[in-house]
């Protein structure tokens, strides 16, 4: 999965072209999925990545399920939309990152 700094830089670049987003909420959405609380040895996080990264039965990130549930045909307040869109971009970035690692 991509590093938090990669997610931050991608968010910054997207914001250069989309000035109609709440930039703070969008950046938080981009780093939020990796912001779980670690255990003592940092071997696991709460909530677990399976939850925060929408991992399906095939051990893949299911970004489309996230999109269908939270974005598609869903009208929401400006800041919430910016956060949710950032979260979705995070998932897409991790999918691409994983495909590059293989």
Phi and psi restraints in degrees (range 20) as a CNS / XPLOR table:
assign (resid 1 and name C) (resid 2 and name N)
       (resid 2 and name CA) (resid 2 and name C) 1.0 -65.6 20.0 2
assign (resid 2 and name N) (resid 2 and name CA)
       (resid 2 and name C) (resid 3 and name N) 1.0 153.2 20.0 2
assign (resid 2 and name C) (resid 3 and name N)
       (resid 3 and name CA) (resid 3 and name C) 1.0 -74.8 20.0 2
assign (resid 3 and name N) (resid 3 and name CA)
       (resid 3 and name C) (resid 4 and name N) 1.0 160.8 20.0 2
assign (resid 3 and name C) (resid 4 and name N)
       (resid 4 and name CA) (resid 4 and name C) 1.0 -62.9 20.0 2
assign (resid 4 and name N) (resid 4 and name CA)
       (resid 4 and name C) (resid 5 and name N) 1.0 -34.3 20.0 2
assign (resid 4 and name C) (resid 5 and name N)
       (resid 5 and name CA) (resid 5 and name C) 1.0 -68.8 20.0 2
assign (resid 5 and name N) (resid 5 and name CA)
       (resid 5 and name C) (resid 6 and name N) 1.0 -33.7 20.0 2
assign (resid 5 and name C) (resid 6 and name N)
       (resid 6 and name CA) (resid 6 and name C) 1.0 -63.3 20.0 2
assign (resid 6 and name N) (resid 6 and name CA)
       (resid 6 and name C) (resid 7 and name N) 1.0 -43.6 20.0 2
assign (resid 6 and name C) (resid 7 and name N)
       (resid 7 and name CA) (resid 7 and name C) 1.0 -61.9 20.0 2
assign (resid 7 and name N) (resid 7 and name CA)
       (resid 7 and name C) (resid 8 and name N) 1.0 -41.0 20.0 2
assign (resid 7 and name C) (resid 8 and name N)
       (resid 8 and name CA) (resid 8 and name C) 1.0 -64.4 20.0 2
assign (resid 8 and name N) (resid 8 and name CA)
       (resid 8 and name C) (resid 9 and name N) 1.0 -45.0 20.0 2
assign (resid 8 and name C) (resid 9 and name N)
       (resid 9 and name CA) (resid 9 and name C) 1.0 -65.8 20.0 2
assign (resid 9 and name N) (resid 9 and name CA)
       (resid 9 and name C) (resid 10 and name N) 1.0 -39.1 20.0 2
assign (resid 9 and name C) (resid 10 and name N)
       (resid 10 and name CA) (resid 10 and name C) 1.0 -63.3 20.0 2
assign (resid 10 and name N) (resid 10 and name CA)
       (resid 10 and name C) (resid 11 and name N) 1.0 -43.8 20.0 2
assign (resid 10 and name C) (resid 11 and name N)
       (resid 11 and name CA) (resid 11 and name C) 1.0 -60.5 20.0 2
assign (resid 11 and name N) (resid 11 and name CA)
       (resid 11 and name C) (resid 12 and name N) 1.0 -44.0 20.0 2
assign (resid 11 and name C) (resid 12 and name N)
       (resid 12 and name CA) (resid 12 and name C) 1.0 -60.8 20.0 2
assign (resid 12 and name N) (resid 12 and name CA)
       (resid 12 and name C) (resid 13 and name N) 1.0 -41.9 20.0 2
assign (resid 12 and name C) (resid 13 and name N)
       (resid 13 and name CA) (resid 13 and name C) 1.0 -67.2 20.0 2
assign (resid 13 and name N) (resid 13 and name CA)
       (resid 13 and name C) (resid 14 and name N) 1.0 -39.0 20.0 2
assign (resid 13 and name C) (resid 14 and name N)
       (resid 14 and name CA) (resid 14 and name C) 1.0 -64.6 20.0 2
assign (resid 14 and name N) (resid 14 and name CA)
       (resid 14 and name C) (resid 15 and name N) 1.0 -41.6 20.0 2
assign (resid 14 and name C) (resid 15 and name N)
       (resid 15 and name CA) (resid 15 and name C) 1.0 -62.9 20.0 2
assign (resid 15 and name N) (resid 15 and name CA)
       (resid 15 and name C) (resid 16 and name N) 1.0 -26.5 20.0 2
assign (resid 15 and name C) (resid 16 and name N)
       (resid 16 and name CA) (resid 16 and name C) 1.0 -62.0 20.0 2
assign (resid 16 and name N) (resid 16 and name CA)
       (resid 16 and name C) (resid 17 and name N) 1.0 -28.5 20.0 2
assign (resid 16 and name C) (resid 17 and name N)
       (resid 17 and name CA) (resid 17 and name C) 1.0 -106.3 20.0 2
assign (resid 17 and name N) (resid 17 and name CA)
       (resid 17 and name C) (resid 18 and name N) 1.0 -6.7 20.0 2
assign (resid 17 and name C) (resid 18 and name N)
       (resid 18 and name CA) (resid 18 and name C) 1.0 -131.6 20.0 2
assign (resid 18 and name N) (resid 18 and name CA)
       (resid 18 and name C) (resid 19 and name N) 1.0 77.3 20.0 2
assign (resid 18 and name C) (resid 19 and name N)
       (resid 19 and name CA) (resid 19 and name C) 1.0 -79.6 20.0 2
assign (resid 19 and name N) (resid 19 and name CA)
       (resid 19 and name C) (resid 20 and name N) 1.0 4.5 20.0 2
assign (resid 19 and name C) (resid 20 and name N)
       (resid 20 and name CA) (resid 20 and name C) 1.0 -94.5 20.0 2
assign (resid 20 and name N) (resid 20 and name CA)
       (resid 20 and name C) (resid 21 and name N) 1.0 13.1 20.0 2
assign (resid 20 and name C) (resid 21 and name N)
       (resid 21 and name CA) (resid 21 and name C) 1.0 -103.8 20.0 2
assign (resid 21 and name N) (resid 21 and name CA)
       (resid 21 and name C) (resid 22 and name N) 1.0 155.1 20.0 2
assign (resid 21 and name C) (resid 22 and name N)
       (resid 22 and name CA) (resid 22 and name C) 1.0 -75.5 20.0 2
assign (resid 22 and name N) (resid 22 and name CA)
       (resid 22 and name C) (resid 23 and name N) 1.0 106.3 20.0 2
assign (resid 22 and name C) (resid 23 and name N)
       (resid 23 and name CA) (resid 23 and name C) 1.0 -62.0 20.0 2
assign (resid 23 and name N) (resid 23 and name CA)
       (resid 23 and name C) (resid 24 and name N) 1.0 -39.3 20.0 2
assign (resid 23 and name C) (resid 24 and name N)
       (resid 24 and name CA) (resid 24 and name C) 1.0 -66.5 20.0 2
assign (resid 24 and name N) (resid 24 and name CA)
       (resid 24 and name C) (resid 25 and name N) 1.0 -46.8 20.0 2
assign (resid 24 and name C) (resid 25 and name N)
       (resid 25 and name CA) (resid 25 and name C) 1.0 -62.8 20.0 2
assign (resid 25 and name N) (resid 25 and name CA)
       (resid 25 and name C) (resid 26 and name N) 1.0 -39.9 20.0 2
assign (resid 25 and name C) (resid 26 and name N)
       (resid 26 and name CA) (resid 26 and name C) 1.0 -64.4 20.0 2
assign (resid 26 and name N) (resid 26 and name CA)
       (resid 26 and name C) (resid 27 and name N) 1.0 -44.4 20.0 2
assign (resid 26 and name C) (resid 27 and name N)
       (resid 27 and name CA) (resid 27 and name C) 1.0 -64.9 20.0 2
assign (resid 27 and name N) (resid 27 and name CA)
       (resid 27 and name C) (resid 28 and name N) 1.0 -42.7 20.0 2
assign (resid 27 and name C) (resid 28 and name N)
       (resid 28 and name CA) (resid 28 and name C) 1.0 -60.0 20.0 2
assign (resid 28 and name N) (resid 28 and name CA)
       (resid 28 and name C) (resid 29 and name N) 1.0 -39.8 20.0 2
assign (resid 28 and name C) (resid 29 and name N)
       (resid 29 and name CA) (resid 29 and name C) 1.0 -63.1 20.0 2
assign (resid 29 and name N) (resid 29 and name CA)
       (resid 29 and name C) (resid 30 and name N) 1.0 -34.5 20.0 2
assign (resid 29 and name C) (resid 30 and name N)
       (resid 30 and name CA) (resid 30 and name C) 1.0 -71.8 20.0 2
assign (resid 30 and name N) (resid 30 and name CA)
       (resid 30 and name C) (resid 31 and name N) 1.0 -29.1 20.0 2
assign (resid 30 and name C) (resid 31 and name N)
       (resid 31 and name CA) (resid 31 and name C) 1.0 -105.7 20.0 2
assign (resid 31 and name N) (resid 31 and name CA)
       (resid 31 and name C) (resid 32 and name N) 1.0 -14.2 20.0 2
assign (resid 31 and name C) (resid 32 and name N)
       (resid 32 and name CA) (resid 32 and name C) 1.0 -53.4 20.0 2
assign (resid 32 and name N) (resid 32 and name CA)
       (resid 32 and name C) (resid 33 and name N) 1.0 -45.4 20.0 2
assign (resid 32 and name C) (resid 33 and name N)
       (resid 33 and name CA) (resid 33 and name C) 1.0 -61.0 20.0 2
assign (resid 33 and name N) (resid 33 and name CA)
       (resid 33 and name C) (resid 34 and name N) 1.0 -21.0 20.0 2
assign (resid 33 and name C) (resid 34 and name N)
       (resid 34 and name CA) (resid 34 and name C) 1.0 -100.7 20.0 2
assign (resid 34 and name N) (resid 34 and name CA)
       (resid 34 and name C) (resid 35 and name N) 1.0 17.4 20.0 2
assign (resid 34 and name C) (resid 35 and name N)
       (resid 35 and name CA) (resid 35 and name C) 1.0 -107.5 20.0 2
assign (resid 35 and name N) (resid 35 and name CA)
       (resid 35 and name C) (resid 36 and name N) 1.0 30.2 20.0 2
assign (resid 35 and name C) (resid 36 and name N)
       (resid 36 and name CA) (resid 36 and name C) 1.0 -69.5 20.0 2
assign (resid 36 and name N) (resid 36 and name CA)
       (resid 36 and name C) (resid 37 and name N) 1.0 164.8 20.0 2
assign (resid 36 and name C) (resid 37 and name N)
       (resid 37 and name CA) (resid 37 and name C) 1.0 -88.4 20.0 2
assign (resid 37 and name N) (resid 37 and name CA)
       (resid 37 and name C) (resid 38 and name N) 1.0 122.6 20.0 2
assign (resid 37 and name C) (resid 38 and name N)
       (resid 38 and name CA) (resid 38 and name C) 1.0 -78.7 20.0 2
assign (resid 38 and name N) (resid 38 and name CA)
       (resid 38 and name C) (resid 39 and name N) 1.0 155.8 20.0 2
assign (resid 38 and name C) (resid 39 and name N)
       (resid 39 and name CA) (resid 39 and name C) 1.0 -78.4 20.0 2
assign (resid 39 and name N) (resid 39 and name CA)
       (resid 39 and name C) (resid 40 and name N) 1.0 -175.5 20.0 2
assign (resid 39 and name C) (resid 40 and name N)
       (resid 40 and name CA) (resid 40 and name C) 1.0 -58.2 20.0 2
assign (resid 40 and name N) (resid 40 and name CA)
       (resid 40 and name C) (resid 41 and name N) 1.0 -40.9 20.0 2
assign (resid 40 and name C) (resid 41 and name N)
       (resid 41 and name CA) (resid 41 and name C) 1.0 -100.8 20.0 2
assign (resid 41 and name N) (resid 41 and name CA)
       (resid 41 and name C) (resid 42 and name N) 1.0 11.4 20.0 2
assign (resid 41 and name C) (resid 42 and name N)
       (resid 42 and name CA) (resid 42 and name C) 1.0 61.5 20.0 2
assign (resid 42 and name N) (resid 42 and name CA)
       (resid 42 and name C) (resid 43 and name N) 1.0 24.9 20.0 2
assign (resid 42 and name C) (resid 43 and name N)
       (resid 43 and name CA) (resid 43 and name C) 1.0 -87.2 20.0 2
assign (resid 43 and name N) (resid 43 and name CA)
       (resid 43 and name C) (resid 44 and name N) 1.0 -15.9 20.0 2
assign (resid 43 and name C) (resid 44 and name N)
       (resid 44 and name CA) (resid 44 and name C) 1.0 -150.1 20.0 2
assign (resid 44 and name N) (resid 44 and name CA)
       (resid 44 and name C) (resid 45 and name N) 1.0 162.7 20.0 2
assign (resid 44 and name C) (resid 45 and name N)
       (resid 45 and name CA) (resid 45 and name C) 1.0 -131.0 20.0 2
assign (resid 45 and name N) (resid 45 and name CA)
       (resid 45 and name C) (resid 46 and name N) 1.0 156.1 20.0 2
assign (resid 45 and name C) (resid 46 and name N)
       (resid 46 and name CA) (resid 46 and name C) 1.0 -123.4 20.0 2
assign (resid 46 and name N) (resid 46 and name CA)
       (resid 46 and name C) (resid 47 and name N) 1.0 120.2 20.0 2
assign (resid 46 and name C) (resid 47 and name N)
       (resid 47 and name CA) (resid 47 and name C) 1.0 -71.4 20.0 2
assign (resid 47 and name N) (resid 47 and name CA)
       (resid 47 and name C) (resid 48 and name N) 1.0 156.4 20.0 2
assign (resid 47 and name C) (resid 48 and name N)
       (resid 48 and name CA) (resid 48 and name C) 1.0 -70.0 20.0 2
assign (resid 48 and name N) (resid 48 and name CA)
       (resid 48 and name C) (resid 49 and name N) 1.0 155.5 20.0 2
assign (resid 48 and name C) (resid 49 and name N)
       (resid 49 and name CA) (resid 49 and name C) 1.0 -57.7 20.0 2
assign (resid 49 and name N) (resid 49 and name CA)
       (resid 49 and name C) (resid 50 and name N) 1.0 -29.7 20.0 2
assign (resid 49 and name C) (resid 50 and name N)
       (resid 50 and name CA) (resid 50 and name C) 1.0 -56.6 20.0 2
assign (resid 50 and name N) (resid 50 and name CA)
       (resid 50 and name C) (resid 51 and name N) 1.0 -35.6 20.0 2
assign (resid 50 and name C) (resid 51 and name N)
       (resid 51 and name CA) (resid 51 and name C) 1.0 -82.4 20.0 2
assign (resid 51 and name N) (resid 51 and name CA)
       (resid 51 and name C) (resid 52 and name N) 1.0 -53.1 20.0 2
assign (resid 51 and name C) (resid 52 and name N)
       (resid 52 and name CA) (resid 52 and name C) 1.0 -68.1 20.0 2
assign (resid 52 and name N) (resid 52 and name CA)
       (resid 52 and name C) (resid 53 and name N) 1.0 -24.6 20.0 2
assign (resid 52 and name C) (resid 53 and name N)
       (resid 53 and name CA) (resid 53 and name C) 1.0 -109.3 20.0 2
assign (resid 53 and name N) (resid 53 and name CA)
       (resid 53 and name C) (resid 54 and name N) 1.0 14.0 20.0 2
assign (resid 53 and name C) (resid 54 and name N)
       (resid 54 and name CA) (resid 54 and name C) 1.0 51.3 20.0 2
assign (resid 54 and name N) (resid 54 and name CA)
       (resid 54 and name C) (resid 55 and name N) 1.0 49.1 20.0 2
assign (resid 54 and name C) (resid 55 and name N)
       (resid 55 and name CA) (resid 55 and name C) 1.0 -75.2 20.0 2
assign (resid 55 and name N) (resid 55 and name CA)
       (resid 55 and name C) (resid 56 and name N) 1.0 126.7 20.0 2
assign (resid 55 and name C) (resid 56 and name N)
       (resid 56 and name CA) (resid 56 and name C) 1.0 -92.8 20.0 2
assign (resid 56 and name N) (resid 56 and name CA)
       (resid 56 and name C) (resid 57 and name N) 1.0 -174.0 20.0 2
assign (resid 56 and name C) (resid 57 and name N)
       (resid 57 and name CA) (resid 57 and name C) 1.0 -61.6 20.0 2
assign (resid 57 and name N) (resid 57 and name CA)
       (resid 57 and name C) (resid 58 and name N) 1.0 -27.5 20.0 2
assign (resid 57 and name C) (resid 58 and name N)
       (resid 58 and name CA) (resid 58 and name C) 1.0 -87.0 20.0 2
assign (resid 58 and name N) (resid 58 and name CA)
       (resid 58 and name C) (resid 59 and name N) 1.0 8.3 20.0 2
assign (resid 58 and name C) (resid 59 and name N)
       (resid 59 and name CA) (resid 59 and name C) 1.0 65.8 20.0 2
assign (resid 59 and name N) (resid 59 and name CA)
       (resid 59 and name C) (resid 60 and name N) 1.0 31.4 20.0 2
assign (resid 59 and name C) (resid 60 and name N)
       (resid 60 and name CA) (resid 60 and name C) 1.0 -114.0 20.0 2
assign (resid 60 and name N) (resid 60 and name CA)
       (resid 60 and name C) (resid 61 and name N) 1.0 151.9 20.0 2
assign (resid 60 and name C) (resid 61 and name N)
       (resid 61 and name CA) (resid 61 and name C) 1.0 -72.9 20.0 2
assign (resid 61 and name N) (resid 61 and name CA)
       (resid 61 and name C) (resid 62 and name N) 1.0 125.8 20.0 2
assign (resid 61 and name C) (resid 62 and name N)
       (resid 62 and name CA) (resid 62 and name C) 1.0 -102.0 20.0 2
assign (resid 62 and name N) (resid 62 and name CA)
       (resid 62 and name C) (resid 63 and name N) 1.0 71.0 20.0 2
assign (resid 62 and name C) (resid 63 and name N)
       (resid 63 and name CA) (resid 63 and name C) 1.0 -63.4 20.0 2
assign (resid 63 and name N) (resid 63 and name CA)
       (resid 63 and name C) (resid 64 and name N) 1.0 -32.7 20.0 2
assign (resid 63 and name C) (resid 64 and name N)
       (resid 64 and name CA) (resid 64 and name C) 1.0 -68.4 20.0 2
assign (resid 64 and name N) (resid 64 and name CA)
       (resid 64 and name C) (resid 65 and name N) 1.0 -34.8 20.0 2
assign (resid 64 and name C) (resid 65 and name N)
       (resid 65 and name CA) (resid 65 and name C) 1.0 -65.4 20.0 2
assign (resid 65 and name N) (resid 65 and name CA)
       (resid 65 and name C) (resid 66 and name N) 1.0 -40.8 20.0 2
assign (resid 65 and name C) (resid 66 and name N)
       (resid 66 and name CA) (resid 66 and name C) 1.0 -60.3 20.0 2
assign (resid 66 and name N) (resid 66 and name CA)
       (resid 66 and name C) (resid 67 and name N) 1.0 -47.2 20.0 2
assign (resid 66 and name C) (resid 67 and name N)
       (resid 67 and name CA) (resid 67 and name C) 1.0 -58.2 20.0 2
assign (resid 67 and name N) (resid 67 and name CA)
       (resid 67 and name C) (resid 68 and name N) 1.0 -48.2 20.0 2
assign (resid 67 and name C) (resid 68 and name N)
       (resid 68 and name CA) (resid 68 and name C) 1.0 -61.9 20.0 2
assign (resid 68 and name N) (resid 68 and name CA)
       (resid 68 and name C) (resid 69 and name N) 1.0 -36.9 20.0 2
assign (resid 68 and name C) (resid 69 and name N)
       (resid 69 and name CA) (resid 69 and name C) 1.0 -78.4 20.0 2
assign (resid 69 and name N) (resid 69 and name CA)
       (resid 69 and name C) (resid 70 and name N) 1.0 -39.9 20.0 2
assign (resid 69 and name C) (resid 70 and name N)
       (resid 70 and name CA) (resid 70 and name C) 1.0 -110.8 20.0 2
assign (resid 70 and name N) (resid 70 and name CA)
       (resid 70 and name C) (resid 71 and name N) 1.0 -19.3 20.0 2
assign (resid 70 and name C) (resid 71 and name N)
       (resid 71 and name CA) (resid 71 and name C) 1.0 -116.1 20.0 2
assign (resid 71 and name N) (resid 71 and name CA)
       (resid 71 and name C) (resid 72 and name N) 1.0 -50.5 20.0 2
assign (resid 71 and name C) (resid 72 and name N)
       (resid 72 and name CA) (resid 72 and name C) 1.0 -58.0 20.0 2
assign (resid 72 and name N) (resid 72 and name CA)
       (resid 72 and name C) (resid 73 and name N) 1.0 125.2 20.0 2
assign (resid 72 and name C) (resid 73 and name N)
       (resid 73 and name CA) (resid 73 and name C) 1.0 53.9 20.0 2
assign (resid 73 and name N) (resid 73 and name CA)
       (resid 73 and name C) (resid 74 and name N) 1.0 29.0 20.0 2
assign (resid 73 and name C) (resid 74 and name N)
       (resid 74 and name CA) (resid 74 and name C) 1.0 -120.2 20.0 2
assign (resid 74 and name N) (resid 74 and name CA)
       (resid 74 and name C) (resid 75 and name N) 1.0 110.0 20.0 2
assign (resid 74 and name C) (resid 75 and name N)
       (resid 75 and name CA) (resid 75 and name C) 1.0 -92.3 20.0 2
assign (resid 75 and name N) (resid 75 and name CA)
       (resid 75 and name C) (resid 76 and name N) 1.0 129.0 20.0 2
assign (resid 75 and name C) (resid 76 and name N)
       (resid 76 and name CA) (resid 76 and name C) 1.0 -144.0 20.0 2
assign (resid 76 and name N) (resid 76 and name CA)
       (resid 76 and name C) (resid 77 and name N) 1.0 168.6 20.0 2
assign (resid 76 and name C) (resid 77 and name N)
       (resid 77 and name CA) (resid 77 and name C) 1.0 -60.8 20.0 2
assign (resid 77 and name N) (resid 77 and name CA)
       (resid 77 and name C) (resid 78 and name N) 1.0 149.9 20.0 2
assign (resid 77 and name C) (resid 78 and name N)
       (resid 78 and name CA) (resid 78 and name C) 1.0 -49.5 20.0 2
assign (resid 78 and name N) (resid 78 and name CA)
       (resid 78 and name C) (resid 79 and name N) 1.0 -51.7 20.0 2
assign (resid 78 and name C) (resid 79 and name N)
       (resid 79 and name CA) (resid 79 and name C) 1.0 -68.6 20.0 2
assign (resid 79 and name N) (resid 79 and name CA)
       (resid 79 and name C) (resid 80 and name N) 1.0 -39.8 20.0 2
assign (resid 79 and name C) (resid 80 and name N)
       (resid 80 and name CA) (resid 80 and name C) 1.0 -64.4 20.0 2
assign (resid 80 and name N) (resid 80 and name CA)
       (resid 80 and name C) (resid 81 and name N) 1.0 -42.4 20.0 2
assign (resid 80 and name C) (resid 81 and name N)
       (resid 81 and name CA) (resid 81 and name C) 1.0 -59.9 20.0 2
assign (resid 81 and name N) (resid 81 and name CA)
       (resid 81 and name C) (resid 82 and name N) 1.0 -43.7 20.0 2
assign (resid 81 and name C) (resid 82 and name N)
       (resid 82 and name CA) (resid 82 and name C) 1.0 -61.3 20.0 2
assign (resid 82 and name N) (resid 82 and name CA)
       (resid 82 and name C) (resid 83 and name N) 1.0 -42.5 20.0 2
assign (resid 82 and name C) (resid 83 and name N)
       (resid 83 and name CA) (resid 83 and name C) 1.0 -63.9 20.0 2
assign (resid 83 and name N) (resid 83 and name CA)
       (resid 83 and name C) (resid 84 and name N) 1.0 -49.6 20.0 2
assign (resid 83 and name C) (resid 84 and name N)
       (resid 84 and name CA) (resid 84 and name C) 1.0 -62.8 20.0 2
assign (resid 84 and name N) (resid 84 and name CA)
       (resid 84 and name C) (resid 85 and name N) 1.0 -40.7 20.0 2
assign (resid 84 and name C) (resid 85 and name N)
       (resid 85 and name CA) (resid 85 and name C) 1.0 -63.8 20.0 2
assign (resid 85 and name N) (resid 85 and name CA)
       (resid 85 and name C) (resid 86 and name N) 1.0 -40.9 20.0 2
assign (resid 85 and name C) (resid 86 and name N)
       (resid 86 and name CA) (resid 86 and name C) 1.0 -60.9 20.0 2
assign (resid 86 and name N) (resid 86 and name CA)
       (resid 86 and name C) (resid 87 and name N) 1.0 -41.0 20.0 2
assign (resid 86 and name C) (resid 87 and name N)
       (resid 87 and name CA) (resid 87 and name C) 1.0 -61.7 20.0 2
assign (resid 87 and name N) (resid 87 and name CA)
       (resid 87 and name C) (resid 88 and name N) 1.0 -44.7 20.0 2
assign (resid 87 and name C) (resid 88 and name N)
       (resid 88 and name CA) (resid 88 and name C) 1.0 -61.8 20.0 2
assign (resid 88 and name N) (resid 88 and name CA)
       (resid 88 and name C) (resid 89 and name N) 1.0 -43.0 20.0 2
assign (resid 88 and name C) (resid 89 and name N)
       (resid 89 and name CA) (resid 89 and name C) 1.0 -61.6 20.0 2
assign (resid 89 and name N) (resid 89 and name CA)
       (resid 89 and name C) (resid 90 and name N) 1.0 -38.0 20.0 2
assign (resid 89 and name C) (resid 90 and name N)
       (resid 90 and name CA) (resid 90 and name C) 1.0 -57.8 20.0 2
assign (resid 90 and name N) (resid 90 and name CA)
       (resid 90 and name C) (resid 91 and name N) 1.0 -48.5 20.0 2
assign (resid 90 and name C) (resid 91 and name N)
       (resid 91 and name CA) (resid 91 and name C) 1.0 -61.9 20.0 2
assign (resid 91 and name N) (resid 91 and name CA)
       (resid 91 and name C) (resid 92 and name N) 1.0 -43.9 20.0 2
assign (resid 91 and name C) (resid 92 and name N)
       (resid 92 and name CA) (resid 92 and name C) 1.0 -63.0 20.0 2
assign (resid 92 and name N) (resid 92 and name CA)
       (resid 92 and name C) (resid 93 and name N) 1.0 -39.3 20.0 2
assign (resid 92 and name C) (resid 93 and name N)
       (resid 93 and name CA) (resid 93 and name C) 1.0 -62.5 20.0 2
assign (resid 93 and name N) (resid 93 and name CA)
       (resid 93 and name C) (resid 94 and name N) 1.0 -44.2 20.0 2
assign (resid 93 and name C) (resid 94 and name N)
       (resid 94 and name CA) (resid 94 and name C) 1.0 -65.3 20.0 2
assign (resid 94 and name N) (resid 94 and name CA)
       (resid 94 and name C) (resid 95 and name N) 1.0 -36.1 20.0 2
assign (resid 94 and name C) (resid 95 and name N)
       (resid 95 and name CA) (resid 95 and name C) 1.0 -61.5 20.0 2
assign (resid 95 and name N) (resid 95 and name CA)
       (resid 95 and name C) (resid 96 and name N) 1.0 -48.0 20.0 2
assign (resid 95 and name C) (resid 96 and name N)
       (resid 96 and name CA) (resid 96 and name C) 1.0 -64.0 20.0 2
assign (resid 96 and name N) (resid 96 and name CA)
       (resid 96 and name C) (resid 97 and name N) 1.0 -42.2 20.0 2
assign (resid 96 and name C) (resid 97 and name N)
       (resid 97 and name CA) (resid 97 and name C) 1.0 -60.2 20.0 2
assign (resid 97 and name N) (resid 97 and name CA)
       (resid 97 and name C) (resid 98 and name N) 1.0 -44.6 20.0 2
assign (resid 97 and name C) (resid 98 and name N)
       (resid 98 and name CA) (resid 98 and name C) 1.0 -63.9 20.0 2
assign (resid 98 and name N) (resid 98 and name CA)
       (resid 98 and name C) (resid 99 and name N) 1.0 -38.3 20.0 2
assign (resid 98 and name C) (resid 99 and name N)
       (resid 99 and name CA) (resid 99 and name C) 1.0 -68.7 20.0 2
assign (resid 99 and name N) (resid 99 and name CA)
       (resid 99 and name C) (resid 100 and name N) 1.0 -30.6 20.0 2
assign (resid 99 and name C) (resid 100 and name N)
       (resid 100 and name CA) (resid 100 and name C) 1.0 -74.0 20.0 2
assign (resid 100 and name N) (resid 100 and name CA)
       (resid 100 and name C) (resid 101 and name N) 1.0 -28.1 20.0 2
assign (resid 100 and name C) (resid 101 and name N)
       (resid 101 and name CA) (resid 101 and name C) 1.0 -75.2 20.0 2
assign (resid 101 and name N) (resid 101 and name CA)
       (resid 101 and name C) (resid 102 and name N) 1.0 -23.5 20.0 2
